[in-house]
Amino acid sequence: MDRIKFLGDVKIRPTLIQLLNLGMIICSALMIWKGLMCITGCESPVVVVLTGSMEPGFKRGDILFLHMNKEPIRAGEIVVYNVDGRDIPIVHRVIKAHERRDTGEIDILTKGDNNQVDDITLYSGGQLWLNRHHIIGRAIGYLPYVGYLTIIMTEMPIVKYLLIGVLALLVITSEE
């Protein structure tokens, strides 16, 4: 019993409460992300445009909101896709879509609006078309330049670690 009283005197309890609050914030963010995944049908419901290949429509740092449904993908749509062997998804416009009558599968060719040629050189070796399983989602909206912080944190990891450290310190040291 004396041990518990000693812990109360050292003010460990408020520190534990702050750590618990930090954990709850992290868990809440993860639950929101998973909820968005269920609602939108995308493994990544929000992406940041990393290059200028879609200018003038989307600029570097724009955040895109994605949705995925079972409707066929058509030429003119902006999609986010991932090809085998690449970690970073690509945001480009569908320029050709061919539906195979025998299987119902769709072959898709994409191109960045600001690029001179189509994306065949970006696909995996020998691949001429994307298939539906390559598509992560379809763009349904965007916020301009809001994702620039993500780009800065990716290009300069020290900024990411400083930001996380400062936020954690604020949560831990703040009074209710």
Disulfide bonds with the S-S distance in Angstrom:
none
